[in-house]
Amino acid sequence: MGHEYPAKTFKSGNSVALRLPAALGIAEGTRMTVREQDGSLIVDLAERPRRKFNIDKVAGSATSLRPIADEDRVFEERELIWREPADPA
């Protein structure tokens, strides 16, 4: 069994919260699951589901888009203007 750390519950809105010691090395915002087992509370790190992009939600939604015509792909040559950055003095 690992180390034991003292902890204390406190009221947070309509819930009771448990402050975890920084010595545990748990980052802020870490998701966990809590379960009761034989009178003890078991806290486990929750596995985060991988986010997946669902193309079905956007496929076909841009019905007014048309391919660019070849004549619209031509750019006129022009001289580029380079400016020196302003002196922060």
C-alpha positions as MATLAB code, in Angstrom:
seq = 'MGHEYPAKTFKSGNSVALRLPAALGIAEGTRMTVREQDGSLIVDLAERPRRKFNIDKVAGSATSLRPIADEDRVFEERELIWREPADPA';
ca = [
       0.000    0.000    0.000;
       1.203    3.553   -0.789;
       1.445    6.656    1.354;
      -1.415    8.052    3.406;
      -2.283   11.740    3.328;
      -4.731   13.584    5.580;
      -7.711   15.050    3.723;
     -10.795   16.984    4.734;
     -14.165   17.438    3.063;
     -15.809   20.818    2.595;
     -19.051   22.221    1.207;
     -18.967   23.329   -2.451;
     -22.367   24.477   -3.703;
     -24.795   21.604   -3.114;
     -21.978   19.045   -3.011;
     -19.402   17.847   -0.552;
     -15.879   18.124   -1.990;
     -12.633   16.456   -1.014;
      -9.402   18.413   -1.304;
      -6.582   16.183   -2.590;
      -3.018   16.923   -1.444;
      -0.629   18.340   -4.081;
       1.869   15.640   -3.090;
      -0.277   13.181   -5.075;
       0.768   14.970   -8.270;
      -2.743   15.103   -9.717;
      -3.224   17.915  -12.224;
      -6.100   20.349  -11.888;
      -9.126   19.284  -13.931;
      -8.256   15.568  -13.870;
     -11.394   13.456  -14.216;
     -11.918   10.655  -11.718;
     -14.526    8.099  -10.805;
     -15.547    7.437   -7.211;
     -17.228    4.241   -6.070;
     -18.183    2.779   -2.738;
     -16.965   -0.714   -1.961;
     -17.379   -2.454    1.387;
     -17.653    0.835    3.269;
     -14.608    2.408    1.569;
     -14.485    5.008   -1.164;
     -12.355    4.006   -4.140;
     -11.103    6.838   -6.379;
      -9.782    5.948   -9.836;
      -8.538    8.110  -12.691;
     -11.222    8.123  -15.372;
     -10.133    7.075  -18.812;
     -10.799    9.863  -21.246;
     -12.619    8.832  -24.391;
     -10.728    9.842  -27.509;
     -12.409   12.639  -29.376;
     -13.297   11.695  -32.906;
     -14.343   13.965  -35.714;
     -17.632   12.837  -37.207;
     -17.642   13.833  -40.887;
     -21.270   12.721  -41.167;
     -22.314   15.846  -39.260;
     -20.828   18.184  -41.863;
     -20.837   16.156  -45.075;
     -23.270   17.693  -47.514;
     -24.001   20.749  -45.377;
     -22.173   23.175  -47.728;
     -24.341   22.557  -50.767;
     -23.734   25.981  -52.345;
     -19.957   25.486  -52.714;
     -18.634   25.070  -56.228;
     -15.128   24.218  -57.491;
     -12.910   27.220  -58.316;
     -12.659   27.867  -62.026;
      -9.171   27.688  -63.558;
      -9.264   31.375  -64.556;
      -9.869   32.310  -60.902;
      -6.704   30.510  -59.829;
      -4.387   32.931  -61.658;
      -2.696   35.636  -59.582;
      -1.260   38.862  -60.914;
       2.432   39.351  -60.224;
       3.113   42.391  -58.056;
       5.987   43.852  -56.133;
       5.960   43.015  -52.456;
       6.347   45.883  -50.005;
       8.471   45.079  -46.981;
       8.385   47.381  -43.993;
      10.968   47.379  -41.243;
       9.512   46.723  -37.769;
       8.905   49.839  -35.705;
      11.654   50.729  -33.219;
      10.253   49.991  -29.709;
      12.349   52.833  -28.201;
];
